[in-house]
């Protein structure tokens, strides 16, 4: 058995490694990246925090709050499409470079689930609160309950009910690229985009956030990958961060974002890690992969970015202060 003195030395070494996160600041280039074209506006809010020397955690929360209140965005926040019973339920998670994390799932009547998720992280001993408990906690923290089902989303839901089948059909594409930022055309395939946002600040600190209203017309109570730490979002201050979008069930099955970060830990670049994680899904479920979409977005401690998806159409927004915000088309398996 290891001697206690050796164990103590090992513990100190690990503590020193964990405390070395700030050492990345010397070589890091601050950057904010987020999924989809509506991430441009989210990035701008996050960059306002970063450029002022602020904390990446504050940046990703500020960024995620933008699409949560965008009434034109029917896949994130208050204007999200409801479940098949007409209820709008929201999911969100947030994580920083110190492995602190918080999340909410199936949260109704609160327009900023990302801020509730942060309070779960900071004010409770828990990671995830769901449903009525999450709502109770939010109200106790001062959030005001309100009706989230907008007239436009309600109209789309009633239109869907005319020919609705009991189980939802997973989308073959999830990009809003080509439409107005955040727009969703009722009845089309674009019904479960997610805002995943990752930031590296001037001090070399990483954080990430993920927020969504989930798959349109889902079964009541369905929760996807977005609020599941390690699936829809994962951050390791020593290595990098990753987030996902697409059919959440497939991401959960593969602990997708954790996998991307672990692959980066093993030496892969963010691009290589995203590609390998996507291919693992494709190889395990080749028939399903022909029609479903999953995409990963990753950022390492140097500020390098990578993205990859199963189908074409996945895009991400990037802002690093060296040029204007831009939308980048991700590479994919089936192009």
C-alpha positions in Angstrom: 0.0 0.0 0.0 1.2 3.6 -0.7 2.8 5.3 2.3 0.8 8.1 3.8 3.7 10.5 3.1 3.6 9.5 -0.6 -0.2 10.0 -0.7 0.3 13.4 0.8 2.9 14.4 -1.8 0.6 13.2 -4.5 -2.2 15.2 -3.1 -0.1 18.3 -3.0 1.1 17.8 -6.6 -2.5 17.5 -7.8 -3.5 20.6 -5.8 -0.6 22.4 -7.5 -1.8 21.2 -10.9 -5.4 22.4 -10.2 -4.1 25.8 -9.1 -2.1 26.1 -12.3 -5.2 27.1 -14.3 -4.1 30.7 -14.2 -0.9 29.8 -15.9 -2.8 29.5 -19.1 -3.5 33.2 -19.0 0.0 34.0 -20.4 -0.7 32.1 -23.6 -4.5 32.2 -23.8 -6.3 34.3 -26.4 -9.7 35.4 -25.0 -12.5 34.0 -27.1 -16.2 33.4 -27.0 -17.9 30.7 -29.1 -21.5 29.6 -29.2 -23.8 27.3 -31.2 -25.8 28.5 -34.2 -26.2 31.9 -35.9 -28.3 33.4 -33.1 -25.1 32.9 -31.0 -23.8 36.1 -32.5 -25.9 38.2 -30.2 -25.1 36.0 -27.2 -21.4 36.4 -28.0 -21.6 40.1 -28.1 -23.1 40.2 -24.6 -20.5 37.8 -23.3 -17.6 39.7 -25.0 -18.7 42.9 -23.3 -17.8 41.1 -20.0 -14.6 39.6 -21.3 -13.1 42.8 -22.9 -13.6 44.6 -19.6 -11.4 42.0 -17.8 -14.5 40.1 -16.4 -15.0 36.5 -15.4 -15.8 33.9 -18.1 -18.6 32.6 -15.9 -20.3 36.0 -15.8 -19.8 36.2 -19.6 -21.5 32.9 -20.5 -24.4 33.7 -18.2 -24.8 37.1 -19.8 -24.6 35.6 -23.3 -27.1 32.8 -22.5 -29.7 35.3 -21.2 -29.9 37.0 -24.7 -31.7 34.2 -26.6 -33.7 33.3 -23.5 -35.7 36.5 -23.9 -35.7 36.6 -27.7 -39.4 36.1 -28.8 -38.3 35.2 -32.3 -36.3 32.2 -31.0 -38.6 29.2 -30.6 -35.9 26.8 -29.4 -34.5 28.7 -26.4 -36.2 30.5 -23.5 -39.6 32.1 -23.1 -40.7 31.8 -26.8 -39.7 28.1 -27.0 -42.1 25.7 -28.6 -44.1 23.8 -25.9 -44.4 20.1 -25.3 -47.3 18.2 -26.9 -49.6 19.3 -24.0 -48.9 23.0 -24.5 -46.4 23.5 -21.6 -43.2 25.4 -22.2 -40.4 23.9 -20.0 -36.8 25.0 -20.0 -33.5 23.3 -19.3 -30.1 24.9 -18.6 -26.7 24.2 -17.1 -23.6 26.3 -16.3 -20.1 25.3 -15.3 -16.8 27.0 -14.5 -13.1 26.1 -14.6 -13.2 24.9 -11.0 -15.6 22.1 -11.8 -18.4 24.0 -10.0 -21.7 23.4 -11.8 -25.4 23.9 -11.6 -28.5 23.0 -13.7 -32.2 23.1 -13.9 -34.5 20.9 -15.9 -38.2 20.9 -16.8 -38.4 24.4 -15.3 -41.7 26.3 -16.1 -42.7 29.9 -15.8 -39.2 31.4 -15.4 -37.6 33.2 -18.4 -34.0 32.9 -17.3 -33.2 29.3 -16.5 -29.5 29.9 -16.9 -29.5 32.3 -14.0 -31.4 29.9 -11.8 -28.9 27.2 -12.7 -26.1 29.5 -11.5 -27.8 30.0 -8.2 -28.2 26.2 -7.9 -24.4 26.0 -8.2 -23.7 28.9 -5.8 -26.4 28.6 -3.2 -27.1 24.9 -2.8 -25.1 21.7 -2.2 -26.8 20.2 -5.4 -26.1 20.2 -9.1 -29.5 19.7 -10.6 -33.0 20.8 -9.6 -36.0 19.8 -11.7 -39.7 20.5 -12.2 -41.7 21.9 -9.4 -38.7 21.9 -7.1 -36.7 24.0 -9.5 -39.6 26.5 -9.8 -40.0 26.7 -6.0 -36.3 27.4 -5.7 -36.4 30.1 -8.4 -39.3 31.9 -6.7 -37.5 31.7 -3.4 -34.5 33.4 -5.0 -36.7 36.3 -6.3 -37.6 35.2 -9.8 -41.1 36.1 -10.9 -43.2 33.4 -12.4 -44.9 34.3 -15.7 -46.6 32.7 -18.7 -44.0 31.7 -21.2 -46.2 30.4 -24.0 -46.2 33.2 -26.6 -49.1 33.7 -29.1 -46.8 32.7 -31.9 -45.7 29.5 -30.2 -49.2 28.6 -29.2 -50.4 29.0 -32.8 -47.6 26.7 -34.0 -48.5 24.2 -31.4 -52.2 24.2 -32.3 -51.3 23.8 -36.0 -49.1 20.8 -35.0 -52.0 19.3 -33.1 -54.1 19.0 -36.3 -51.9 16.1 -37.6 -49.8 15.3 -34.6 -48.6 11.8 -33.9 -48.2 10.8 -30.2 -44.4 10.6 -30.4 -42.2 13.4 -31.8 -40.1 12.9 -34.8 -36.4 13.7 -34.4 -35.2 16.3 -36.8 -32.8 15.5 -39.6 -31.5 19.0 -39.5 -31.4 21.6 -36.7 -29.7 24.6 -38.2 -31.4 28.0 -38.5 -28.7 29.2 -40.9 -30.3 31.0 -43.8 -33.2 32.2 -41.7 -33.3 35.3 -39.5 -31.2 34.7 -36.4 -33.1 32.5 -34.0 -36.1 32.1 -36.3 -38.1 28.9 -36.5 -40.7 28.3 -39.2 -43.7 26.5 -37.8 -43.9 22.9 -39.1 -40.3 22.8 -40.4 -37.5 20.6 -39.2 -35.8 23.3 -37.1 -37.3 22.6 -33.7 -34.5 21.8 -31.3 -31.6 24.2 -31.6 -29.7 24.8 -28.4 -27.6 27.7 -27.3 -24.3 26.4 -26.0 -21.7 29.1 -25.2 -18.1 28.7 -24.1 -15.8 31.5 -23.0 -12.1 31.9 -22.2 -11.3 35.2 -20.4 -8.2 37.3 -20.2 -7.0 35.4 -17.1 -7.2 32.1 -18.8 -10.4 31.0 -17.0 -12.9 28.8 -18.9 -16.6 28.6 -18.4 -19.6 27.3 -20.3 -23.4 27.5 -20.3 -26.2 25.7 -22.2 -29.8 26.7 -22.4 -32.8 25.4 -24.4 -36.5 24.8 -24.4 -35.9 21.3 -25.7 -37.4 19.4 -28.5 -40.7 20.8 -29.7 -43.8 18.7 -29.0 -41.8 16.5 -26.7 -43.5 14.2 -24.1 -44.2 16.2 -20.9 -41.3 15.8 -18.6 -38.8 14.9 -21.3 -35.3 16.2 -20.6 -32.5 16.3 -23.2 -28.8 16.7 -22.8 -28.6 20.5 -22.1 -28.9 20.4 -18.3 -26.9 17.2 -18.0 -23.4 18.0 -16.9 -21.1 15.9 -19.0 -23.6 15.5 -21.8 -24.7 18.9 -23.1 -21.9 20.8 -21.3 -18.6 20.1 -19.6 -15.7 22.3 -18.5 -12.3 21.4 -17.2 -10.1 24.4 -16.4 -7.0 22.4 -17.1 -8.0 21.2 -20.5 -10.9 22.8 -22.2 -14.7 23.0 -22.6 -17.3 21.5 -24.9 -21.0 21.8 -25.6 -23.4 20.0 -27.9 -26.5 20.5 -29.9 -29.0 18.3 -31.7 -30.8 15.2 -30.5 -30.1 15.2 -26.8 -30.8 11.5 -26.3 -27.9 10.6 -28.5 -25.5 12.9 -26.7 -26.6 11.6 -23.3 -25.9 8.0 -24.4 -22.3 8.9 -25.1 -21.7 11.5 -22.3 -20.8 13.6 -25.3 -19.3 16.8 -24.0 -17.3 15.0 -21.3 -16.0 12.7 -24.0 -14.8 15.7 -26.1 -13.0 17.2 -23.2 -11.4 13.9 -22.2 -10.2 13.4 -25.8 -8.6 16.9 -25.6 -7.0 15.8 -22.3 -5.4 12.9 -24.2 -3.8 15.3 -26.7 -6.4 15.8 -29.4 -7.1 19.3 -30.7 -10.6 20.6 -30.2 -11.3 19.8 -33.8 -10.0 16.3 -33.6 -11.9 15.7 -30.3 -15.2 16.8 -31.8 -14.7 14.6 -34.9 -13.9 11.6 -32.8 -16.9 12.1 -30.5 -19.3 12.5 -33.5 -17.9 9.4 -35.2 -18.4 7.3 -32.0 -22.1 8.1 -32.3 -22.2 7.3 -36.0 -20.4 4.0 -35.6 -22.5 2.9 -32.7 -25.8 3.8 -34.3 -25.2 3.9 -38.1 -28.8 3.6 -39.2 -30.1 6.3 -36.8 -27.2 8.5 -37.7 -28.5 8.8 -41.3 -31.3 11.0 -40.2 -30.4 12.5 -36.8 -28.2 15.5 -36.1 -25.7 15.9 -33.3 -23.0 18.6 -33.3 -20.2 19.4 -30.8 -18.4 22.7 -30.2 -15.1 22.8 -28.2 -12.6 25.3 -26.9 -9.3 24.6 -25.2 -7.2 26.6 -22.8 -5.1 28.1 -25.6 -8.2 29.5 -27.3 -8.3 27.0 -30.1 -11.8 26.1 -31.4 -13.2 23.0 -33.0 -16.6 21.9 -34.3 -18.1 18.9 -36.0 -21.5 17.5 -36.7 -23.2 14.4 -38.3 -25.2 16.4 -40.9 -24.5 19.5 -42.8 -26.0 22.8 -41.6 -24.5 23.1 -38.1 -22.9 26.6 -37.7 -21.3 28.3 -34.8 -20.6 32.0 -33.9 -17.1 33.1 -32.8 -15.9 36.3 -31.3 -12.2 37.0 -30.2 -11.9 40.7 -30.5 -9.5 40.6 -33.5 -12.3 40.8 -36.1 -16.0 41.2 -36.4 -18.2 38.5 -35.1 -18.5 35.7 -37.6 -20.6 32.6 -38.2 -18.6 29.6 -39.2 -20.0 26.5 -41.0 -19.0 23.3 -39.2 -17.6 20.3 -41.1 -19.8 17.2 -41.0 -19.8 13.5 -41.6 -22.4 13.6 -44.3 -21.6 16.6 -46.5 
